[in-house]
Amino acid sequence: MSGRTWLFGDNIDTDAMYPGFAMKLETPEAARHVFYDLRPGWTEQVGRGDIVVAGRNFGVGSSRPVATLFRHLGVAAVIAEEFNSLFLRNAINNGLPAISVPGARENITEGDVVTVHLTDGLVVCRDTTMEFPPLPPMILGILDAGGLIPRLVADGYIAASGSTS
């Protein structure tokens, strides 16, 4: 996948990504408030296929379904130096690639177009190639299905929503 980048710093809290007042709203409306205080107007600028790049401890804080909002906005992936483990699990479970890439903040400038190779463990930006541990087949399967629940439905472990069987 390839996409335009948006850069953020260290310790970006889920409260800053998804403000409390937006939690009462339906997904399309709530998505309009992502980074509401941190970066006003960002949701009008981000486009389908864009990639969020951040520093350390991205997604610290309470468990909020930020990955669902990112996907609604068209964000294709999140690259960070390091993720909060809860955010990482939520992202994967919701079908959003979240990859830890050492040196990402130093090597990527906002607006760069990067190419991410999940199976090979590579991020290419201009003339720089950064490595990360390739995602295991199980994680790739979850991402390819669009998240954990769709994967479990596809594999027959749970019934599809609205199914009468």
Secondary structure by P-SEA (a helix, b strand, c coil): cbbbbbbbbcccccccccccccccccaaaaaaacccccccccccccccbbbbbbccccccccccaaaaaaaaacccccccccccaaaaaaaaaacbbbbbbccccccccccbbbbbbcccbbbbcccbbbbcccccaaaaaaaaaccaaaaaaaacccccccccc
